[in-house]
Amino acid sequence: MELTGKRIVMTGASGFIGRHVAQELLALGAEVYALVRAFSPHRTLLPIHERFHIVDGSLKDVRLCVEAAGQADGFLHFAWGGVNREEIDSPAVQAENVSDSLECLEAAKRLGCRIFMDAGSRVEYGIMADGIMEESRECHPVNEYGKAKLEFYQQARRLCRQWGMTYYHLRFFSVYGRGDHPWSIISTLVRDLPQGKTVSLSACLHRWNFMEISDAARAVAALYAESYGREGEEHVINVAGTDTRKLRSFVEEIHKLCGGKGRLEYGTFVQAKEGALSICPAVEVLQRLTRGSWTEQVTFSEGIRRMIEQV
């Protein structure tokens, strides 16, 4: 895969997934223009590279990317506000996200982009009785965050079709790794168990799926690199791993890798609004669209070892 000479505009490049994707694109030879808030706490984590250009501004200032880059091959929209527990169910906050995202799509059009890719979410699917989440299934999101992601997808696919732009809507599942949010279940376990602490958990009997961050970033880069020849196509793509099993199995594996230290307290954690849902993502679309150029390389145990070494 090679992206030498390709100019790509990004939002969310300072985020957990975004900064790893930016590094992958740079490694493939791309030139990246990233819209980053001036006071973002994660600016120090951004790549330092001669082909990485920071455009200071929030999503309200996406026009500055047009001025800075002039033209671009693609636009990767990974920024999204209100993902904390206080705002994830706020209709006002999520409606603003949709509006800002549409401005990003308009900017992509002005830049003459061939492709627009955005970060969707597994929560768009809502509650599936069997837990199987295939891209073709009808979505019934439960929270406002999921509803807004789905609403933007529906509007973006129509506009991309109208403008002749290839559109990839990436539905990320549970991506983990070094630099993940400190409140995630894996970050909590890896941080607290080695200290001998007790970790409050749900029953953890539902099925789950995890994907290590470097594998996720490589998947996005591969999807981009293999999108040539798919002009005008639109795809929803689950970005997930192939290791799906009961959450308790993952938790017990982490506990073992932490030397059996600490204590697991099942059934005491208060669930989110949607409850303990099983997720079993289909990944055939991801495999097909990367044309065999991408495969998972990091096992769950190896990914956890990397995180433990960082603590």
Secondary structure by P-SEA (a helix, b strand, c coil): cccccbbbbbcccccaaaaaaaaaaaaabbbbbbbccccccccccccccccbbbbbcccccaaaaaaacccccbbbbcccccccccccccaaaaaaaaaaaaaaaaaaaaacccbbbbbbcccccccccccccccccbbbbccaaaaaaaaaaaaaaaaaaaabbbbbbbbcccccccccccccaaaaaacccccbbbbbbcccccccccccaaaaaaaaaaaaaaccccccccccccccccccccaaaaaaaaaaaacccccccccccccccccbbbbbbbcaaaaaaacccccccccaaaaaaaaaaac
